[in-house]
Amino acid sequence: MLSATLHAFAVALVFLIGFIAQRNVREPMKVFELVAGEGDNYGAKVAPALGTPGGVKLDLPAPPAPRPVPVAPAPVPPAPKAAEPTVPNFARQIRKEVIRAESKAKAAVAKERAAEAKRLAEEQKRMTKEEFDRANKAAKATPNAAPPKVARIDAEGIAKGMVGGSSANKVGGAGGKALVSDHDDVLAAYFSMFKQRLRAAFEAPPGLSDNLVALVRVQSNADGSLTGARIVTGSGSAEFDRAVLEAVRRTRMPARPDGKSESIDFPFVMRERDDG
């Protein structure tokens, strides 16, 4: 009887150790890479394309009215002096007439030369009928060139899309960095976005250790609101714990994909290893 009891105890002990070992095996970590672009579309598979639907409308203020430019009063000319009688100088008048005639003759010669030069230039530009026929024949023999390629402007994207994104996504991204994501677990992607937004809202207090960890409990409601945040296990720094709760209060999330509400516990580290 004693031997049977010992054997039964040993078998039960082996089963118990196996059960405990199975419970302690941690599930492999899943990495969900959220697609880029602003928005709450945590289930997006591709990032939205950049576009400008509807155009851009700018309301510019009306230009100010120009100020009147002050006009200075015109100076009053002095009164003309009475002309004194002069004796005509015939030699000076003859010399002026000769200079005037020479100027007219030089201007006429220059005008004729300019007209001749213009005529010669027009003759050089004028194409003979034979030259015109040869040029047309060469043009007809040349095949039509392909039209120039014009860069396509994507008008189907969204105003806050990503360069290189897909125009099939009209909703937006989830704030990540990837252009394509292949995850199918939308609830896991939802909590991955929650973690990312919580990290972005967290303002690290200066002078504290990077290894501080606090266990946080918060109620995740079906409409996306976060309520009842509290510290379950403190980090040992009251300043760090307060900063974590403030980050939770500032975090905004869309409605949950499963439409449920639950209390979630998660550790929050002062600085994660992959923060760089």
SVG drawing of the C-alpha trace seen along z (x, -y; Angstrom):
<svg xmlns="http://www.w3.org/2000/svg" viewBox="-20 -148 50 150">
<polyline fill="none" stroke="black" stroke-width="0.4" points="0.0,0.0 2.9,-2.4 4.6,-1.6 1.4,-2.3 0.9,-5.6 4.4,-6.7 4.0,-5.9 0.7,-7.8 2.3,-10.8 5.2,-10.7 2.9,-10.6 0.8,-13.5 3.9,-15.5 5.1,-15.0 1.8,-16.1 1.8,-19.2 5.3,-20.2 4.3,-19.8 1.2,-21.9 3.1,-24.7 5.8,-24.7 3.2,-25.0 1.6,-28.0 5.0,-29.7 5.8,-29.5 5.5,-33.0 3.8,-33.5 6.1,-34.9 5.9,-38.7 4.0,-40.0 5.1,-43.2 2.4,-45.2 3.7,-47.9 1.1,-50.6 0.8,-52.4 1.8,-56.0 -0.5,-59.0 -2.7,-60.9 -6.0,-59.4 -7.5,-56.6 -7.5,-53.9 -5.6,-51.3 -6.8,-48.5 -5.4,-50.1 -3.3,-47.9 -1.7,-50.6 -0.9,-54.3 -3.1,-56.9 -1.8,-58.6 -1.0,-62.4 -3.5,-64.5 -5.4,-67.8 -9.1,-67.0 -11.3,-70.0 -8.3,-72.3 -6.9,-74.7 -8.8,-77.9 -7.0,-80.8 -8.7,-83.8 -6.3,-86.6 -6.9,-90.0 -7.7,-92.9 -4.7,-95.1 -4.7,-98.4 -5.7,-101.5 -2.8,-103.4 -1.9,-106.6 -2.2,-109.8 1.1,-111.1 1.6,-114.8 2.2,-116.9 4.6,-119.8 3.4,-123.1 4.8,-124.0 7.5,-126.7 6.4,-130.1 8.6,-131.0 10.3,-134.4 8.9,-137.2 10.5,-137.4 12.9,-140.3 12.2,-142.7 14.1,-141.9 16.7,-144.4 16.9,-145.4 19.8,-143.6 21.6,-144.2 21.1,-141.2 24.4,-139.3 24.1,-138.0 27.3,-136.0 26.0,-133.9 22.7,-133.3 24.4,-132.0 26.6,-129.7 23.5,-128.2 21.8,-127.6 24.8,-125.7 25.1,-123.6 21.3,-122.8 21.6,-121.8 24.5,-119.5 22.6,-117.8 19.6,-117.2 21.8,-115.7 23.6,-113.3 20.2,-112.2 18.9,-111.5 22.0,-109.4 21.7,-107.5 18.0,-106.8 18.7,-105.5 21.5,-103.2 19.2,-101.8 16.5,-101.1 19.0,-99.4 20.3,-97.2 16.7,-96.3 15.9,-95.3 19.0,-93.1 18.2,-91.4 14.7,-90.7 16.0,-89.2 18.3,-86.9 15.4,-85.7 13.1,-85.2 13.1,-81.6 12.9,-80.5 10.2,-78.2 12.7,-75.4 14.1,-75.8 10.5,-75.8 9.6,-72.6 12.8,-70.9 12.1,-71.8 8.5,-70.5 9.6,-67.3 12.1,-66.7 9.5,-67.4 7.0,-65.0 9.7,-62.3 10.3,-62.6 7.9,-60.4 5.8,-62.2 7.6,-62.4 6.0,-60.9 4.2,-63.5 6.2,-64.5 5.4,-62.6 3.6,-64.7 3.9,-63.7 0.6,-62.4 -0.9,-64.4 -2.8,-62.2 -6.1,-64.0 -7.6,-60.9 -5.5,-61.0 -6.2,-62.9 -4.7,-66.2 -2.7,-64.5 -1.6,-61.4 1.8,-60.1 4.1,-60.3 4.1,-56.7 0.8,-55.7 -2.2,-54.1 -5.1,-56.1 -7.3,-53.1 -7.1,-54.3 -9.4,-57.3 -9.7,-57.2 -6.2,-57.8 -3.4,-56.1 -2.7,-55.3 0.3,-57.5 2.9,-54.8 5.8,-54.8 5.1,-51.9 3.5,-52.3 2.2,-48.7 1.1,-46.5 0.0,-42.8 -1.5,-42.3 -5.0,-40.8 -5.6,-41.2 -7.3,-44.6 -7.8,-44.5 -4.0,-43.9 -3.4,-46.8 -5.8,-48.9 -3.8,-48.4 -0.5,-48.9 -1.9,-52.3 -2.9,-53.0 0.7,-52.2 2.1,-54.5 -0.2,-57.4 0.4,-57.0 4.2,-57.1 3.8,-60.3 1.7,-61.9 4.1,-61.0 6.4,-63.9 9.3,-62.3 10.3,-64.1 14.0,-65.2 16.6,-63.6 15.0,-60.2 16.3,-56.8 15.4,-55.2 14.6,-51.9 11.6,-53.1 8.5,-50.9 4.9,-51.4 2.0,-48.9 -1.1,-50.9 -4.7,-49.8 -7.3,-51.7 -10.8,-51.1 -10.9,-50.8 -14.5,-51.6 -16.3,-50.6 -16.4,-54.3 -12.6,-54.5 -12.6,-56.6 -10.1,-55.8 -11.4,-56.1 -10.4,-55.2 -6.6,-55.2 -4.6,-54.3 -1.2,-52.9 -1.4,-49.2 2.3,-48.9 4.3,-52.0 7.7,-52.7 9.1,-54.1 9.0,-57.6 5.8,-59.6 6.8,-62.1 7.1,-59.4 3.8,-57.8 2.0,-61.1 3.5,-61.7 2.2,-58.3 -1.3,-59.0 -1.3,-62.5 -0.2,-60.8 -3.2,-58.4 -5.6,-61.3 -4.2,-63.1 -4.4,-60.0 -7.4,-60.0 -8.5,-56.8 -11.3,-55.9 -14.0,-53.4 -12.9,-49.8 -13.2,-47.4 -14.9,-44.7 -17.4,-47.1 -16.6,-45.9 -15.4,-47.5 -12.7,-46.0 -10.2,-46.8 -6.6,-46.4 -3.3,-46.3 0.0,-47.1 3.5,-48.1 4.8,-51.5 8.6,-52.0 10.4,-55.3 12.3,-54.7 11.9,-51.6 15.0,-49.9 13.9,-50.6 13.4,-54.4 16.9,-54.9"/>
</svg>
